[in-house]
Amino acid sequence: MKTSNIRGSHILITGGAGFIGSTLAEALVEKGAKVTIVDAMISPYGGNLYNIKPFKKKITFVQGDVRSKRLMRTLVDGKDYVFHLAGQTGRVISMENPWFDTDININGTLTVLDAMKKAKNKGKIIFASSRGVIGEPLHLPVDESHPLHPKDVYGANKLVAEQYCMLYAKEYGLGATVLRFNNIYGPKCQIRSNHYGTINLFIAYALQGKPMTVYGSGAQTRDYVYVTDVASALIAAMDKKADLGTFFVASNTEVSLLEIVNSIKKNIKKAEHVMLPYPGYFGKLDFDRFLCSYDKINKTLGWKPKVSIEEGIKKTVAYYKKNLKYYL
């Protein structure tokens, strides 16, 4: 989307103090948008005021919960775009406490959508979904035509939330785009909990002199996307050409856990790793390979990733070397 079309737009970012939301907010501020961030700051889901410190005076920050009907009615009013990034993203957590996951990921999304329905202006929601809606891949690379068989409550709830977004868009005249994210990494990600962000967690361990723990063989692969590339995809999704569309945001690069470990070791000389069997239920949730195509979003919106895994890890290590104390 052209910067000239973004300048002056009124934008709400839910979960905006997290590492994706804050990276997006900074990019939008640079393009001249008028940005409001709402974040409940619930530990350990990533909200961190340090993430928005460099540009806090240029935005409006509200500490609040997307499940609050009154608050959402107030915040979405007059907004041209709502980036709905707030959510519970731990797969294991979703299985251990499905009610909590459902409350945030379903009820929270419905609260945002219902507030947008009742607003005088009909804004557009851009919803952060997940590769988790796929479950275990039947073929690689995965694309938007792949069957949807979530393997955990988190993935199931993300799929339902996607459908609510499209339902409200069609029934009430909202704009809506769904982006399905793959494994996102980069600066500003929370590293206190081991439920989120393998690359960032490994970097945190290595910088503290702790061994990086690889479960299983280490040969299992994922498709990793750097956070600034994710932010640029979110901005691209503001375009009307994306309305009522669902897109994967991916790198189309298959990387193993051991390759990640070795790349981190190149950037942190003291880094070590250990190999362990899967603990508890986690092994049942895991699968061997994942690779995703970004052809649809590239053809529709011209988006493609710019940051390689090697460059992204180097940048992420450099950030945490300088700012580690703010994330522990």
Backbone hydrogen bonds in HBPLUS format (Angstrom, degrees):
<---DONOR---> <-ACCEPTOR-->    atom                        ^
c    i                          cat <-CA-CA->   ^        H-A-AA   ^      H-
h    n   atom  resd res      DA  || num        DHA   H-A  angle D-A-AA Bond
n    s   type  num  typ     dist DA aas  dist angle  dist       angle   num
A0005-ASN N   A0002-LYS O   2.98 MM   3  5.44 140.3  2.14 109.7 120.2     1
A0006-ILE N   A0003-THR O   3.02 MM   3  5.07 138.1  2.20 100.1 112.4     2
A0007-ARG N   A0003-THR O   2.99 MM   4  6.20 155.1  2.05 160.0 165.6     3
A0009-SER N   A0006-ILE O   2.86 MM   3  5.40 164.1  1.89 142.0 143.4     4
A0008-GLY N   A0032-GLY O   2.85 MM  24  5.95 167.8  1.87 128.4 129.2     5
A0034-LYS N   A0009-SER O   2.82 MM  25  5.87 170.2  1.83 163.6 166.6     6
A0080-ASP N   A0010-HIS O   2.73 MM  70  5.31 145.4  1.85 137.9 148.7     7
A0081-TYR N   A0010-HIS O   3.31 MM  71  6.72 155.6  2.37 153.7 158.2     8
A0011-ILE N   A0034-LYS O   2.92 MM  23  6.08 169.5  1.93 161.1 161.3     9
A0036-THR N   A0011-ILE O   2.79 MM  25  6.12 154.4  1.86 159.7 168.6    10
A0012-LEU N   A0081-TYR O   2.98 MM  69  6.39 161.1  2.01 155.5 161.4    11
A0083-PHE N   A0012-LEU O   2.81 MM  71  6.19 161.4  1.84 167.7 169.2    12
A0013-ILE N   A0036-THR O   2.89 MM  23  6.31 151.8  1.97 158.8 168.1    13
A0038-VAL N   A0013-ILE O   3.05 MM  25  6.32 164.1  2.08 154.6 154.3    14
A0014-THR N   A0083-PHE O   2.95 MM  69  6.29 159.3  1.99 159.9 166.5    15
A0085-LEU N   A0014-THR O   3.28 MM  71  5.32 140.9  2.44 119.4 125.8    16
A0015-GLY N   A0038-VAL O   2.78 MM  23  5.99 133.2  2.00 156.2 169.7    17
A0018-GLY N   A0015-GLY O   3.20 MM   3  5.81 164.7  2.22 118.8 122.4    18
A0016-GLY N   A0038-VAL O   3.36 MM  22  5.83 154.2  2.43 131.2 132.0    19
A0048-ASN N   A0017-ALA O   3.08 MM  31  5.50 155.8  2.14 120.8 124.1    20
A0022-SER N   A0018-GLY O   2.86 MM   4  5.74 161.4  1.90 145.8 151.4    21
A0023-THR N   A0019-PHE O   3.34 MM   4  6.06 149.0  2.44 123.0 131.0    22
A0024-LEU N   A0020-ILE O   2.90 MM   4  6.12 158.1  1.94 154.1 160.5    23
A0025-ALA N   A0021-GLY O   2.81 MM   4  5.99 160.1  1.85 147.0 153.1    24
A0026-GLU N   A0022-SER O   3.02 MM   4  6.13 162.2  2.05 144.0 147.8    25
A0027-ALA N   A0023-THR O   3.22 MM   4  6.40 157.7  2.27 141.2 146.9    26
A0028-LEU N   A0024-LEU O   2.93 MM   4  6.19 156.9  1.99 155.1 161.8    27
A0029-VAL N   A0025-ALA O   2.89 MM   4  6.09 158.4  1.94 153.6 159.4    28
A0030-GLU N   A0026-GLU O   3.09 MM   4  6.29 157.0  2.14 144.6 150.5    29
A0031-LYS N   A0028-LEU O   3.02 MM   3  5.00 132.6  2.25  94.6 108.1    30
A0033-ALA N   A0028-LEU O   3.06 MM   5  5.49 168.3  2.08 148.5 144.7    31
A0032-GLY N   A0029-VAL O   2.98 MM   3  5.11 161.6  2.02 107.9 112.6    32
A0060-THR N   A0035-VAL O   3.02 MM  25  6.45 156.0  2.08 149.7 157.2    33
A0037-ILE N   A0060-THR O   2.76 MM  23  6.16 163.5  1.79 168.6 174.3    34
A0062-VAL N   A0037-ILE O   2.79 MM  25  6.05 152.4  1.86 157.7 167.2    35
A0039-ASP N   A0062-VAL O   3.10 MM  23  6.64 149.6  2.19 157.2 166.4    36
A0064-GLY N   A0039-ASP O   3.10 MM  25  5.52 138.5  2.28 103.5 113.9    37
A0045-TYR N   A0042-ILE O   2.91 MM   3  5.93 155.2  1.97 137.9 144.3    38
A0051-ASN N   A0048-ASN O   2.88 MM   3  5.54 147.9  1.98 117.9 126.5    39
A0052-ILE N   A0049-LEU O   3.19 MM   3  5.54 140.4  2.36 104.5 113.8    40
A0053-LYS N   A0050-TYR O   3.37 MM   3  5.01 153.6  2.45  93.9 101.5    41
A0055-PHE N   A0052-ILE O   3.13 MM   3  5.76 144.7  2.26 117.4 126.5    42
A0056-LYS N   A0052-ILE O   2.83 MM   4  5.38 105.6  2.40 153.3 172.2    43
A0058-LYS N   A0055-PHE O   2.91 MM   3  5.41 155.4  1.97 116.0 124.2    44
A0059-ILE N   A0056-LYS O   3.30 MM   3  5.49 169.4  2.32 108.8 111.7    45
A0068-SER N   A0065-ASP O   3.02 MM   3  5.63 166.8  2.04 120.7 123.5    46
A0072-MET N   A0068-SER O   2.98 MM   4  6.16 168.2  2.00 155.8 159.3    47
A0073-ARG N   A0069-LYS O   2.99 MM   4  6.11 158.1  2.04 148.2 154.1    48
A0074-THR N   A0070-ARG O   3.22 MM   4  6.47 152.9  2.29 142.5 149.1    49
A0075-LEU N   A0071-LEU O   2.90 MM   4  6.17 161.3  1.94 154.9 160.4    50
A0076-VAL N   A0072-MET O   2.97 MM   4  5.92 168.1  1.98 155.6 156.9    51
A0079-LYS N   A0076-VAL O   3.01 MM   3  5.34 164.9  2.03 133.5 132.7    52
A0124-LYS N   A0080-ASP O   3.01 MM  44  6.29 148.5  2.12 130.1 138.2    53
A0082-VAL N   A0124-LYS O   2.75 MM  42  6.09 156.6  1.81 162.6 163.7    54
A0126-ILE N   A0082-VAL O   2.85 MM  44  6.20 159.6  1.89 156.6 158.8    55
A0084-HIS N   A0126-ILE O   2.96 MM  42  6.11 148.5  2.06 140.7 150.9    56
A0128-ALA N   A0084-HIS O   3.22 MM  44  6.20 166.9  2.23 153.7 150.3    57
A0094-SER N   A0090-GLY O   2.98 MM   4  6.13 148.6  2.08 141.7 150.0    58
A0095-MET N   A0092-VAL O   3.06 MM   3  5.26 132.3  2.30 100.9 113.5    59
A0096-GLU N   A0092-VAL O   3.01 MM   4  6.30 150.5  2.10 150.5 159.5    60
A0097-ASN N   A0093-ILE O   2.77 MM   4  5.81 151.6  1.85 153.9 160.8    61
A0101-ASP N   A0097-ASN O   3.30 MM   4  6.67 166.3  2.32 154.9 158.2    62
A0102-THR N   A0098-PRO O   2.94 MM   4  6.04 160.6  1.98 145.1 150.7    63
A0103-ASP N   A0099-TRP O   2.89 MM   4  6.00 152.4  1.97 142.1 150.0    64
A0104-ILE N   A0100-PHE O   3.12 MM   4  6.40 162.8  2.15 155.8 157.9    65
A0105-ASN N   A0101-ASP O   2.82 MM   4  5.82 160.8  1.86 158.1 161.2    66
A0106-ILE N   A0102-THR O   2.88 MM   4  5.11 148.9  1.98 127.5 136.3    67
A0107-ASN N   A0102-THR O   3.16 MM   5  6.68 157.1  2.22 154.3 161.1    68
A0108-GLY N   A0103-ASP O   3.11 MM   5  6.49 127.5  2.39 135.2 150.0    69
A0108-GLY N   A0104-ILE O   3.13 MM   4  4.78 126.7  2.43 103.9 118.4    70
A0110-LEU N   A0106-ILE O   2.90 MM   4  6.15 164.7  1.92 157.9 162.3    71
A0111-THR N   A0107-ASN O   2.93 MM   4  6.06 149.6  2.02 143.3 151.5    72
A0112-VAL N   A0108-GLY O   3.11 MM   4  6.41 157.4  2.16 147.2 152.3    73
A0113-LEU N   A0109-THR O   2.93 MM   4  6.18 168.5  1.94 155.1 158.3    74
A0114-ASP N   A0110-LEU O   2.82 MM   4  5.89 161.3  1.86 148.0 153.3    75
A0115-ALA N   A0111-THR O   3.06 MM   4  6.15 151.5  2.15 140.8 148.3    76
A0116-MET N   A0112-VAL O   2.99 MM   4  6.29 153.2  2.07 147.6 155.3    77
A0117-LYS N   A0113-LEU O   2.88 MM   4  6.17 149.7  1.97 147.3 156.1    78
A0118-LYS N   A0114-ASP O   3.16 MM   4  6.36 147.1  2.27 140.5 147.8    79
A0119-ALA N   A0115-ALA O   3.09 MM   4  6.23 118.6  2.48 137.5 152.7    80
A0119-ALA N   A0116-MET O   3.26 MM   3  5.09 146.3  2.38  94.5 104.2    81
A0175-GLY N   A0123-GLY O   3.10 MM  52  6.19 171.5  2.10 136.6 139.3    82
A0125-ILE N   A0175-GLY O   2.84 MM  50  6.06 158.5  1.89 141.3 136.5    83
A0177-THR N   A0125-ILE O   3.00 MM  52  6.52 145.7  2.12 154.7 163.8    84
A0127-PHE N   A0177-THR O   2.87 MM  50  6.27 156.1  1.93 165.3 169.0    85
A0179-LEU N   A0127-PHE O   3.00 MM  52  6.19 173.6  2.00 174.8 172.8    86
A0129-SER N   A0179-LEU O   2.71 MM  50  5.60 157.2  1.76 157.0 160.4    87
A0181-PHE N   A0129-SER O   3.22 MM  52  6.12 175.8  2.22 110.2 109.5    88
A0133-VAL N   A0130-SER O   3.32 MM   3  6.16 177.4  2.32 119.5 119.9    89
A0131-ARG N   A0181-PHE O   2.88 MM  50  5.80 133.5  2.09 166.0 151.7    90
A0134-ILE N   A0131-ARG O   2.96 MM   3  5.73 163.8  1.99 123.5 128.4    91
A0149-HIS N   A0134-ILE O   3.14 MM  15  5.33 159.3  2.19 113.2 116.6    92
A0142-VAL N   A0291-LEU O   2.75 MM 149  6.14 165.7  1.77 150.2 147.4    93
A0293-SER N   A0142-VAL O   2.85 MM 151  5.97 168.6  1.87 167.6 164.5    94
A0146-HIS N   A0143-ASP O   3.08 MM   3  5.64 167.5  2.09 120.6 124.1    95
A0156-ALA N   A0152-ASP O   3.08 MM   4  6.36 160.6  2.12 151.6 157.5    96
A0157-ASN N   A0153-VAL O   2.83 MM   4  6.01 160.4  1.87 155.4 160.1    97
A0158-LYS N   A0154-TYR O   2.95 MM   4  6.18 152.2  2.03 148.8 156.8    98
A0159-LEU N   A0155-GLY O   3.04 MM   4  6.24 152.7  2.12 144.1 151.0    99
A0160-VAL N   A0156-ALA O   3.07 MM   4  6.38 158.1  2.12 146.3 151.8   100
A0161-ALA N   A0157-ASN O   2.89 MM   4  6.06 158.8  1.94 146.3 152.6   101
A0162-GLU N   A0158-LYS O   2.92 MM   4  6.16 151.1  2.00 145.0 152.5   102
A0163-GLN N   A0159-LEU O   3.16 MM   4  6.48 157.2  2.21 146.1 151.2   103
A0164-TYR N   A0160-VAL O   2.97 MM   4  6.35 147.9  2.07 148.4 157.9   104
A0165-CYS N   A0161-ALA O   3.02 MM   4  6.30 156.2  2.08 149.6 155.3   105
A0166-MET N   A0162-GLU O   3.13 MM   4  6.53 159.1  2.18 151.8 156.4   106
A0167-LEU N   A0163-GLN O   2.88 MM   4  6.02 154.4  1.95 145.4 153.4   107
A0168-TYR N   A0164-TYR O   2.92 MM   4  6.07 172.5  1.93 156.5 157.4   108
A0169-ALA N   A0165-CYS O   3.01 MM   4  6.14 151.0  2.10 141.7 150.4   109
A0170-LYS N   A0166-MET O   3.01 MM   4  6.17 163.1  2.04 148.4 151.9   110
A0171-GLU N   A0167-LEU O   2.89 MM   4  6.01 160.1  1.93 153.8 160.1   111
A0172-TYR N   A0168-TYR O   2.88 MM   4  5.46 153.1  1.95 138.4 145.0   112
A0173-GLY N   A0169-ALA O   3.08 MM   4  5.20 122.3  2.43 129.6 133.5   113
A0244-LEU N   A0176-ALA O   2.59 MM  68  5.30 148.6  1.68 161.0 172.6   114
A0178-VAL N   A0245-GLY O   2.95 MM  67  6.31 169.2  1.96 160.0 163.6   115
A0247-PHE N   A0178-VAL O   2.90 MM  69  6.31 156.1  1.96 153.2 160.0   116
A0180-ARG N   A0247-PHE O   2.70 MM  67  5.99 167.9  1.71 156.6 160.9   117
A0249-VAL N   A0180-ARG O   2.88 MM  69  5.93 162.2  1.91 151.6 148.5   118
A0225-VAL N   A0183-ASN O   2.73 MM  42  6.00 158.0  1.78 156.0 159.9   119
A0185-TYR N   A0225-VAL O   3.11 MM  40  6.39 150.3  2.20 149.9 154.2   120
A0227-VAL N   A0185-TYR O   2.94 MM  42  5.79 136.0  2.14 164.4 172.8   121
A0201-LEU N   A0197-GLY O   2.90 MM   4  6.00 158.3  1.94 155.4 162.5   122
A0202-PHE N   A0198-THR O   2.85 MM   4  6.03 162.7  1.88 156.4 160.7   123
A0203-ILE N   A0199-ILE O   3.00 MM   4  6.25 159.9  2.05 151.3 156.5   124
A0204-ALA N   A0200-ASN O   2.95 MM   4  6.18 155.9  2.01 146.0 152.6   125
A0205-TYR N   A0201-LEU O   2.96 MM   4  6.24 162.2  1.99 154.0 158.1   126
A0206-ALA N   A0202-PHE O   2.94 MM   4  6.15 167.6  1.95 152.9 156.4   127
A0207-LEU N   A0203-ILE O   2.95 MM   4  6.12 158.8  2.00 151.1 156.2   128
A0208-GLN N   A0204-ALA O   3.17 MM   4  6.33 135.8  2.37 140.1 151.1   129
A0208-GLN N   A0205-TYR O   3.07 MM   3  5.21 132.2  2.31  99.3 112.6   130
A0210-LYS N   A0205-TYR O   2.81 MM   5  4.76 156.2  1.86 151.2 144.3   131
A0209-GLY N   A0206-ALA O   3.18 MM   3  5.11 161.0  2.21 102.1 107.2   132
A0212-MET N   A0272-GLU O   2.79 MM  60  6.18 169.2  1.81 143.3 142.8   133
A0274-VAL N   A0212-MET O   2.84 MM  62  6.20 153.4  1.91 154.3 157.9   134
A0214-VAL N   A0274-VAL O   2.87 MM  60  6.10 177.4  1.87 171.0 171.9   135
A0276-LEU N   A0214-VAL O   2.92 MM  62  6.19 161.8  1.96 152.8 156.2   136
A0216-GLY N   A0276-LEU O   2.89 MM  60  6.22 145.7  2.00 153.7 163.9   137
A0258-LEU N   A0218-GLY O   3.08 MM  40  5.18 153.5  2.15 149.4 142.1   138
A0257-LEU N   A0220-GLN O   3.17 MM  37  6.26 139.6  2.35 159.1 165.7   139
A0221-THR N   A0288-ASP O   2.81 MM  67  6.34 146.2  1.93 150.4 156.5   140
A0222-ARG N   A0255-VAL O   2.94 MM  33  5.57 153.3  2.02 145.7 149.3   141
A0255-VAL N   A0222-ARG O   3.03 MM  33  5.57 168.2  2.05 154.5 158.2   142
A0229-ASP N   A0226-TYR O   3.00 MM   3  5.47 128.4  2.28 110.9 124.3   143
A0230-VAL N   A0226-TYR O   3.16 MM   4  6.54 147.9  2.27 146.5 156.2   144
A0231-ALA N   A0227-VAL O   2.97 MM   4  6.28 156.4  2.03 147.7 153.7   145
A0232-SER N   A0228-THR O   3.03 MM   4  6.24 154.0  2.10 140.4 146.9   146
A0233-ALA N   A0229-ASP O   3.04 MM   4  6.29 143.9  2.17 140.2 149.8   147
A0233-ALA N   A0230-VAL O   3.12 MM   3  5.06 120.9  2.48  93.3 108.2   148
A0234-LEU N   A0230-VAL O   2.98 MM   4  6.31 154.9  2.05 151.8 158.4   149
A0235-ILE N   A0231-ALA O   3.04 MM   4  6.33 157.3  2.10 148.7 154.4   150
A0236-ALA N   A0232-SER O   2.95 MM   4  6.11 154.6  2.01 140.3 147.7   151
A0237-ALA N   A0233-ALA O   2.99 MM   4  6.20 141.7  2.14 142.8 152.7   152
A0238-MET N   A0235-ILE O   3.07 MM   3  5.49 162.7  2.10 111.6 117.1   153
A0239-ASP N   A0236-ALA O   3.17 MM   3  5.97 166.3  2.19 120.7 124.5   154
A0242-ALA N   A0239-ASP O   2.96 MM   3  5.70 164.1  1.98 120.2 125.5   155
A0243-ASP N   A0240-LYS O   3.02 MM   3  5.22 164.0  2.04 110.9 116.1   156
A0245-GLY N   A0242-ALA O   2.91 MM   3  5.21 141.8  2.06 142.7 138.3   157
A0259-GLU N   A0256-SER O   3.15 MM   3  5.14 123.4  2.49  93.9 108.1   158
A0260-ILE N   A0256-SER O   3.06 MM   4  6.44 150.6  2.15 145.9 154.1   159
A0261-VAL N   A0257-LEU O   2.90 MM   4  6.24 161.5  1.93 152.4 157.1   160
A0262-ASN N   A0258-LEU O   2.97 MM   4  6.13 162.5  2.00 145.0 149.1   161
A0263-SER N   A0259-GLU O   2.98 MM   4  6.14 150.7  2.07 143.6 151.4   162
A0264-ILE N   A0260-ILE O   2.96 MM   4  6.25 156.9  2.01 154.4 160.5   163
A0265-LYS N   A0261-VAL O   2.96 MM   4  6.24 154.2  2.03 148.4 156.1   164
A0266-LYS N   A0262-ASN O   3.18 MM   4  6.43 136.9  2.37 136.9 146.8   165
A0266-LYS N   A0263-SER O   3.22 MM   3  5.21 130.2  2.48  93.4 106.0   166
A0267-ASN N   A0264-ILE O   2.96 MM   3  5.21 136.2  2.15 103.4 116.0   167
A0268-ILE N   A0264-ILE O   2.80 MM   4  6.01 133.0  2.02 149.9 165.0   168
A0271-ALA N   A0268-ILE O   3.05 MM   3  5.56 165.3  2.08 121.5 125.8   169
A0282-PHE N   A0279-PRO O   3.18 MM   3  6.00 133.0  2.41 150.1 150.9   170
A0284-LYS N   A0281-TYR O   2.94 MM   3  5.55 138.3  2.12 116.3 127.2   171
A0285-LEU N   A0282-PHE O   2.98 MM   3  5.25 138.9  2.15 105.5 117.4   172
A0286-ASP N   A0282-PHE O   3.22 MM   4  6.47 132.1  2.46 148.1 161.0   173
A0298-ASN N   A0294-TYR O   3.08 MM   4  6.17 150.5  2.17 150.8 160.0   174
A0299-LYS N   A0295-ASP O   2.86 MM   4  6.03 161.3  1.90 154.1 158.3   175
A0300-THR N   A0296-LYS O   2.94 MM   4  6.04 155.0  2.01 148.6 155.7   176
A0301-LEU N   A0297-ILE O   2.88 MM   4  5.49 157.9  1.93 133.7 141.2   177
A0302-GLY N   A0298-ASN O   2.82 MM   4  4.30 132.6  2.05 113.6 123.2   178
A0312-GLY N   A0308-SER O   2.81 MM   4  5.92 161.3  1.84 153.5 159.8   179
A0313-ILE N   A0309-ILE O   2.99 MM   4  6.05 160.8  2.03 145.5 149.6   180
A0314-LYS N   A0310-GLU O   3.13 MM   4  6.28 159.1  2.17 143.5 149.5   181
A0315-LYS N   A0311-GLU O   2.96 MM   4  6.20 159.2  2.00 151.4 156.4   182
A0316-THR N   A0312-GLY O   2.92 MM   4  6.06 155.9  1.97 146.2 153.4   183
A0317-VAL N   A0313-ILE O   2.89 MM   4  6.02 165.6  1.91 154.3 157.5   184
A0318-ALA N   A0314-LYS O   3.11 MM   4  6.26 161.9  2.14 144.4 149.5   185
A0319-TYR N   A0315-LYS O   3.02 MM   4  6.26 152.0  2.10 144.4 151.5   186
A0320-TYR N   A0316-THR O   3.08 MM   4  6.36 167.1  2.09 155.6 157.5   187
A0321-LYS N   A0317-VAL O   2.90 MM   4  6.03 148.9  1.99 151.8 160.9   188
A0322-LYS N   A0319-TYR O   3.19 MM   3  5.39 127.9  2.48  98.4 110.8   189
A0323-ASN N   A0319-TYR O   2.93 MM   4  6.08 142.6  2.07 143.1 155.0   190
A0324-LEU N   A0320-TYR O   2.87 MM   4  4.63 122.1  2.21 139.1 134.8   191
A0326-TYR N   A0323-ASN O   3.04 MM   3  5.84 155.2  2.10 126.6 132.9   192
A0327-TYR N   A0324-LEU O   2.96 MM   3  5.54 166.9  1.97 123.7 127.5   193
